[in-house]
Amino acid sequence: MTVAIYLDHAATTPLLPEVIAAYTSALTLVGNPSSIHSQGQNAKRMLEEARERVAASVGADSVEVTFTSGGTEAINLAIKGLFWARAFAPASARGPARARARASANPTTERRRIISTRAEHHATIDTLEWLERHEGAIIEWIPVDPYGRIDLAALAAALAAADDVALITTLWANNEVGTVQPVADIVQLASVRGVPVHADAVSAFGQLPIDFHESGLAALSISAHKVGGPVGIGALVIARSASVTPLIHGGNQQRARSGTQNAAGAVAFGVAAGLISHDVAAMAQLRDQLITAVRGAVPDAMLRGDPVDRVAGNAHFTFPGCEGDSLLFLLDVAGFSVSTGSACQAGVPEASHVLLAMGLDEADARGALRITLGHGTTRAEVEAFVAALPNAVAKARSAGYADRVTTLGH
């Protein structure tokens, strides 16, 4: 069987050898970090050393790092936690039930508006829509430009028009098209109004330099499996000045999260975070070679996202006349693992919500393909992919092919 060439590092990237060694070693050790005996304290020491490494990788203090089960939980904790803490001031009335009671007694304290964009990850969009349905949040969706970048003028207008904004939540870098958001500008606009900003940096982590303290953010979400760590461990970095109401209650093991901590996962995360290099020039150069080669092989392929200000490993195209799922299937058969960047529910392919937010019509948005590079990706692998691409595109454009793929349930 031919070994597939893996070009879907934005979905998850393979464990680094150093991480595997540290992880397996930590898994053999016994001890709950909350126990006071020597084995428990040894687990706690490993856990806190890992927290320090993760904090250092994003320019934060270790006390600001709350470990989570991954990026999705970190995003949920940030958005719901900031909303509940700020929606109905003062701080003595935090949490959903007490917040609603406070609101009835003094509605003038309400800050229920959350500002974001329709180009966010589903972990953000679904969380916002849940808060809208169940917690009385008012979601204000700011448009993005054709590259997927937030409209700063519209954001400034939204902030100026209301004093009831609980928070802003934004991607640091778009997980589908790779565009880097103007985080510094967003924070600057928000700070004038005293509004905290959360950044989903899951796709930026390891691809861009991140300095949490310099950014002025209230909260930052990251995940280990995007940088060579294991699935199942992430972190929410919470500024000392920010207040976040926990989602999970129980033992107060962490500042914003209860539950026995995953010491082995944290150790692996810490090792992966310590191996991050922000010298990604070689990856960006290989990405640019890939983009040039794809345009040469399929001249009508359209690069999506900012052509320059994008994460180093991301190349995202739409192919006119193709279904992205058909392309993915054909390339998979040919030995290449890539992504469409779109959702597929109940066997029915759907156009990417990110591309629709960028102004593409549904037909163009359905022909998307995301190729993402990572550690270990070689020029030979990129060249092999480009060589296989024209045939896959030609087949995907053939009449009825998409219907056959759907029938196969792929």
PLY file of the C-alpha trace (Angstrom):
ply
format ascii 1.0
element vertex 410
property float x
property float y
property float z
element edge 409
property int vertex1
property int vertex2
end_header
0.00 0.00 0.00
1.35 3.43 -0.94
2.09 5.68 2.02
0.04 8.85 1.72
1.78 12.22 1.55
0.35 14.25 4.39
-0.56 17.84 3.47
-3.23 18.55 6.09
-1.13 19.89 8.96
-3.71 22.60 9.75
-6.10 19.84 10.83
-3.49 18.16 13.02
0.24 17.68 12.72
2.15 14.49 13.64
3.66 14.09 17.08
7.29 15.14 17.24
9.74 12.39 18.33
10.81 14.40 21.39
7.16 14.80 22.37
6.48 11.07 22.05
9.44 10.29 24.30
8.40 12.82 26.97
4.73 11.85 26.77
5.25 8.10 27.12
7.66 8.64 30.00
5.19 10.92 31.81
2.36 8.42 31.28
4.23 5.81 33.32
4.42 8.04 36.41
1.78 7.78 39.12
0.46 10.72 41.08
-2.38 13.23 41.12
-0.93 16.78 41.00
-3.33 17.77 43.79
-2.08 15.07 46.18
0.33 16.16 48.90
2.46 12.99 49.01
5.77 12.87 47.17
4.44 11.18 44.05
1.64 13.72 43.76
4.08 16.56 44.27
6.36 15.14 41.59
3.41 15.16 39.18
2.68 18.75 40.22
6.27 19.77 39.58
6.14 18.31 36.06
2.80 19.99 35.46
4.01 23.42 36.55
7.24 23.14 34.55
5.10 22.34 31.51
2.88 25.34 32.26
5.97 27.56 32.33
7.11 26.25 28.93
3.71 26.83 27.36
3.53 30.31 28.87
7.00 31.18 27.57
6.03 30.09 24.05
3.37 32.81 23.88
4.96 35.52 26.01
2.76 34.98 29.07
3.25 34.18 32.76
2.61 30.65 33.93
-0.16 31.81 36.29
-2.05 33.04 33.22
-2.15 29.57 31.59
-5.20 27.39 32.21
-4.89 23.95 30.66
-7.98 22.65 28.82
-8.94 19.58 26.83
-8.09 21.39 23.59
-8.74 24.46 21.50
-12.53 24.08 21.39
-12.85 24.07 25.17
-10.43 26.99 25.43
-12.54 29.01 22.99
-15.76 28.12 24.81
-14.24 29.05 28.17
-12.96 32.36 26.81
-16.18 33.49 25.15
-18.72 32.20 27.66
-16.48 33.01 30.61
-15.81 36.60 29.55
-19.46 37.12 28.63
-20.79 35.82 31.95
-18.22 37.82 33.90
-18.99 41.08 32.08
-22.56 40.87 30.82
-24.16 42.03 34.02
-21.70 43.97 36.20
-20.64 44.22 38.97
-18.40 41.23 39.61
-20.49 40.17 42.62
-23.19 38.94 40.22
-21.34 36.61 37.86
-22.56 33.43 36.25
-25.67 32.94 34.14
-28.37 32.51 36.81
-27.18 35.31 39.12
-26.50 37.48 36.08
-30.11 37.23 34.93
-31.33 38.01 38.42
-29.08 41.06 38.57
-30.29 42.18 35.14
-33.92 42.17 36.24
-33.09 44.33 39.24
-30.83 46.76 37.38
-30.99 46.50 33.59
-28.69 49.50 33.13
-25.67 47.31 33.97
-26.15 45.02 30.97
-23.28 44.40 28.57
-24.74 41.71 26.34
-23.25 42.54 22.95
-20.48 40.36 21.49
-18.64 41.42 18.35
-17.17 38.89 15.92
-17.21 37.85 12.24
-18.88 35.14 10.22
-15.44 33.90 9.11
-14.54 32.46 12.52
-13.99 28.81 13.36
-17.18 26.89 14.18
-16.02 26.60 17.80
-16.54 30.36 18.00
-19.63 30.71 15.81
-21.50 27.86 17.51
-20.61 29.22 20.95
-21.86 32.69 20.03
-25.10 31.33 18.62
-25.62 29.25 21.78
-25.15 32.34 23.95
-27.61 34.19 21.73
-30.25 31.46 22.07
-29.81 30.64 25.75
-28.14 33.55 27.55
-29.55 36.66 25.92
-26.37 37.65 24.11
-26.61 40.04 21.18
-24.18 39.06 18.44
-22.94 41.75 16.09
-21.32 40.29 13.00
-18.67 42.51 11.43
-18.01 41.97 7.71
-14.70 40.73 6.35
-12.98 41.74 3.12
-12.38 39.41 0.14
-9.24 38.11 1.88
-11.14 37.23 5.06
-9.76 40.17 7.06
-12.05 42.00 9.50
-13.34 45.40 8.41
-11.72 47.72 10.95
-13.89 50.70 10.00
-17.03 48.66 10.64
-15.58 47.44 13.93
-14.80 51.00 15.03
-18.33 52.08 14.11
-19.86 49.20 16.06
-17.82 50.07 19.15
-18.67 53.76 18.88
-22.38 53.11 18.45
-22.92 51.19 21.69
-21.58 50.98 25.23
-22.97 47.50 25.91
-20.16 45.42 24.37
-19.11 42.52 26.59
-16.23 41.34 24.41
-14.74 40.97 20.95
-13.63 37.56 19.75
-11.49 37.09 16.65
-9.22 34.62 14.95
-5.52 35.52 15.03
-5.16 33.71 11.71
-7.98 32.20 9.68
-7.98 28.42 9.94
-9.19 27.92 6.36
-7.61 30.58 4.14
-4.67 31.50 6.40
-5.17 35.28 6.48
-3.59 36.97 9.50
-5.94 39.33 11.31
-4.85 42.82 12.47
-4.97 41.84 16.13
-3.04 44.89 17.33
-5.51 47.22 15.61
-8.50 45.33 16.98
-7.14 45.52 20.53
-6.35 49.21 20.15
-9.90 50.01 19.04
-11.34 47.91 21.85
-9.11 49.33 24.57
-10.48 52.84 24.03
-13.88 51.46 25.07
-12.54 49.17 27.78
-13.67 46.07 25.89
-11.69 42.82 26.36
-10.59 40.89 23.27
-10.20 37.15 22.93
-8.09 35.75 20.10
-8.45 32.22 18.79
-4.77 31.60 18.03
-5.09 27.85 17.43
-4.10 28.22 13.76
-1.53 30.96 14.41
0.28 29.08 17.19
3.58 27.80 15.87
3.18 29.70 12.60
3.52 33.27 13.87
5.34 34.95 16.76
2.88 35.50 19.62
3.54 37.79 22.57
0.50 37.73 24.82
1.60 40.57 27.08
2.51 42.81 24.18
-0.77 42.03 22.39
-2.98 43.52 25.12
-5.43 40.64 24.75
-7.65 39.52 27.61
-7.55 35.88 26.53
-5.82 33.65 23.97
-6.72 30.09 22.91
-4.11 27.56 21.74
-3.91 23.79 21.21
-1.08 21.26 21.40
-1.88 19.09 18.41
-1.26 21.93 15.96
2.43 22.12 16.98
3.45 18.47 17.28
1.82 17.77 20.65
-0.97 15.31 21.44
-4.69 15.71 20.86
-6.64 16.36 24.07
-4.63 19.17 25.63
-4.88 22.89 24.99
-4.78 26.10 26.96
-6.57 29.36 27.54
-4.19 32.15 28.43
-6.04 34.65 30.62
-4.59 38.05 31.45
-4.19 38.77 35.15
-6.54 41.73 34.72
-9.32 39.68 33.07
-12.22 37.95 34.82
-13.53 34.67 33.41
-16.41 32.69 34.87
-15.54 28.96 34.77
-17.50 26.46 32.71
-16.52 23.52 34.91
-16.78 23.53 38.69
-15.47 21.01 41.16
-12.09 21.38 42.80
-10.68 24.75 41.76
-7.50 23.07 40.54
-6.89 25.93 38.10
-7.82 29.58 38.04
-10.67 29.12 35.55
-11.18 25.35 35.39
-11.82 22.55 37.84
-10.89 18.92 37.31
-7.88 16.68 37.80
-5.17 18.03 35.55
-3.68 16.05 32.69
-0.06 16.14 33.81
1.26 13.83 31.07
-0.57 15.78 28.36
0.76 19.03 29.80
4.31 17.66 29.77
3.94 16.72 26.09
2.40 20.12 25.33
5.28 21.85 27.11
7.89 19.97 25.10
6.09 20.73 21.82
5.75 24.40 22.77
9.43 24.57 23.63
10.37 23.26 20.18
8.42 25.95 18.30
10.63 28.00 16.05
9.38 31.27 14.69
11.91 31.02 11.88
9.37 29.75 9.37
10.99 31.32 6.33
11.78 27.92 4.78
8.17 26.77 5.16
6.85 30.03 3.72
9.23 29.68 0.78
8.01 26.12 0.12
4.41 27.35 0.38
5.12 30.07 -2.19
6.66 27.47 -4.51
3.53 25.37 -4.09
1.27 28.32 -4.91
3.27 29.18 -8.02
3.32 25.56 -9.17
-0.44 25.08 -8.63
-1.17 28.19 -10.68
1.05 26.83 -13.43
-0.54 23.39 -13.38
-4.15 24.63 -13.13
-4.16 28.22 -14.50
-7.72 29.05 -13.42
-7.13 28.01 -9.79
-7.84 30.95 -7.48
-5.71 31.55 -4.40
-7.89 32.54 -1.44
-6.78 34.55 1.56
-4.19 37.29 1.70
-1.39 36.50 -0.80
1.28 37.88 1.57
-0.04 38.31 5.10
-0.88 34.67 5.74
0.44 31.86 7.93
3.53 30.15 6.59
2.07 26.73 5.90
-1.25 27.57 4.27
-2.19 27.45 0.58
-5.93 27.61 -0.11
-7.43 27.46 -3.61
-10.79 27.26 -5.26
-11.08 25.36 -8.53
-13.91 26.48 -10.84
-16.21 23.68 -11.95
-15.12 21.32 -9.16
-16.58 20.05 -5.94
-13.98 20.20 -3.19
-15.08 16.82 -1.86
-14.54 15.26 -5.28
-11.03 16.69 -5.44
-10.28 15.46 -1.95
-11.46 11.95 -2.79
-9.43 11.78 -6.01
-6.29 13.09 -4.35
-6.77 10.69 -1.47
-6.90 7.77 -3.91
-3.74 9.15 -5.54
-1.98 9.18 -2.17
-2.35 12.74 -0.88
-4.07 13.86 2.31
-5.52 17.37 2.00
-8.65 19.18 3.18
-11.59 20.98 1.65
-11.92 23.37 4.55
-15.70 22.98 4.31
-18.22 21.16 6.48
-19.98 17.97 5.45
-23.08 16.99 7.34
-25.24 13.94 6.71
-23.32 13.20 3.50
-24.29 16.53 1.95
-21.32 18.80 1.13
-21.76 22.40 2.16
-19.98 25.49 0.94
-17.42 26.92 3.34
-18.95 29.56 5.60
-15.59 31.37 5.54
-15.60 31.70 1.76
-19.23 32.80 1.77
-18.37 35.46 4.35
-15.57 36.61 2.02
-18.15 37.25 -0.70
-17.85 34.15 -2.88
-21.02 32.68 -4.29
-21.91 29.14 -3.31
-20.79 27.55 -6.59
-17.26 28.99 -6.30
-17.06 28.30 -2.57
-17.79 24.60 -3.08
-14.64 24.04 -5.14
-12.23 24.66 -2.24
-9.04 22.82 -1.38
-6.74 23.62 1.55
-3.16 22.37 1.36
-1.20 22.91 4.56
2.48 22.21 5.18
4.19 21.30 8.43
7.36 20.00 9.96
8.89 17.41 7.68
7.10 18.49 4.48
9.59 18.28 1.61
9.90 19.87 -1.81
9.61 16.41 -3.37
6.23 15.90 -1.68
4.99 19.26 -2.92
6.18 18.49 -6.46
4.46 15.09 -6.36
1.21 16.74 -5.27
1.34 19.34 -8.04
2.04 16.60 -10.61
-1.07 14.70 -9.51
-3.33 17.76 -9.27
-4.26 18.42 -12.95
-5.56 14.89 -13.45
-7.62 15.11 -10.26
-9.08 18.46 -11.33
-9.95 17.15 -14.79
-11.74 14.14 -13.31
-13.53 16.26 -10.71
-14.86 18.48 -13.49
-16.24 15.53 -15.45
-20.03 15.38 -15.60
-21.63 13.46 -12.80
-18.44 12.75 -10.89
-19.56 14.64 -7.77
-22.80 12.63 -7.73
-20.85 9.37 -7.85
-18.68 10.47 -4.91
-21.76 11.37 -2.88
-23.32 8.00 -3.68
-20.18 6.27 -2.42
-20.68 8.13 0.85
-17.23 9.70 0.80
0 1
1 2
2 3
3 4
4 5
5 6
6 7
7 8
8 9
9 10
10 11
11 12
12 13
13 14
14 15
15 16
16 17
17 18
18 19
19 20
20 21
21 22
22 23
23 24
24 25
25 26
26 27
27 28
28 29
29 30
30 31
31 32
32 33
33 34
34 35
35 36
36 37
37 38
38 39
39 40
40 41
41 42
42 43
43 44
44 45
45 46
46 47
47 48
48 49
49 50
50 51
51 52
52 53
53 54
54 55
55 56
56 57
57 58
58 59
59 60
60 61
61 62
62 63
63 64
64 65
65 66
66 67
67 68
68 69
69 70
70 71
71 72
72 73
73 74
74 75
75 76
76 77
77 78
78 79
79 80
80 81
81 82
82 83
83 84
84 85
85 86
86 87
87 88
88 89
89 90
90 91
91 92
92 93
93 94
94 95
95 96
96 97
97 98
98 99
99 100
100 101
101 102
102 103
103 104
104 105
105 106
106 107
107 108
108 109
109 110
110 111
111 112
112 113
113 114
114 115
115 116
116 117
117 118
118 119
119 120
120 121
121 122
122 123
123 124
124 125
125 126
126 127
127 128
128 129
129 130
130 131
131 132
132 133
133 134
134 135
135 136
136 137
137 138
138 139
139 140
140 141
141 142
142 143
143 144
144 145
145 146
146 147
147 148
148 149
149 150
150 151
151 152
152 153
153 154
154 155
155 156
156 157
157 158
158 159
159 160
160 161
161 162
162 163
163 164
164 165
165 166
166 167
167 168
168 169
169 170
170 171
171 172
172 173
173 174
174 175
175 176
176 177
177 178
178 179
179 180
180 181
181 182
182 183
183 184
184 185
185 186
186 187
187 188
188 189
189 190
190 191
191 192
192 193
193 194
194 195
195 196
196 197
197 198
198 199
199 200
200 201
201 202
202 203
203 204
204 205
205 206
206 207
207 208
208 209
209 210
210 211
211 212
212 213
213 214
214 215
215 216
216 217
217 218
218 219
219 220
220 221
221 222
222 223
223 224
224 225
225 226
226 227
227 228
228 229
229 230
230 231
231 232
232 233
233 234
234 235
235 236
236 237
237 238
238 239
239 240
240 241
241 242
242 243
243 244
244 245
245 246
246 247
247 248
248 249
249 250
250 251
251 252
252 253
253 254
254 255
255 256
256 257
257 258
258 259
259 260
260 261
261 262
262 263
263 264
264 265
265 266
266 267
267 268
268 269
269 270
270 271
271 272
272 273
273 274
274 275
275 276
276 277
277 278
278 279
279 280
280 281
281 282
282 283
283 284
284 285
285 286
286 287
287 288
288 289
289 290
290 291
291 292
292 293
293 294
294 295
295 296
296 297
297 298
298 299
299 300
300 301
301 302
302 303
303 304
304 305
305 306
306 307
307 308
308 309
309 310
310 311
311 312
312 313
313 314
314 315
315 316
316 317
317 318
318 319
319 320
320 321
321 322
322 323
323 324
324 325
325 326
326 327
327 328
328 329
329 330
330 331
331 332
332 333
333 334
334 335
335 336
336 337
337 338
338 339
339 340
340 341
341 342
342 343
343 344
344 345
345 346
346 347
347 348
348 349
349 350
350 351
351 352
352 353
353 354
354 355
355 356
356 357
357 358
358 359
359 360
360 361
361 362
362 363
363 364
364 365
365 366
366 367
367 368
368 369
369 370
370 371
371 372
372 373
373 374
374 375
375 376
376 377
377 378
378 379
379 380
380 381
381 382
382 383
383 384
384 385
385 386
386 387
387 388
388 389
389 390
390 391
391 392
392 393
393 394
394 395
395 396
396 397
397 398
398 399
399 400
400 401
401 402
402 403
403 404
404 405
405 406
406 407
407 408
408 409
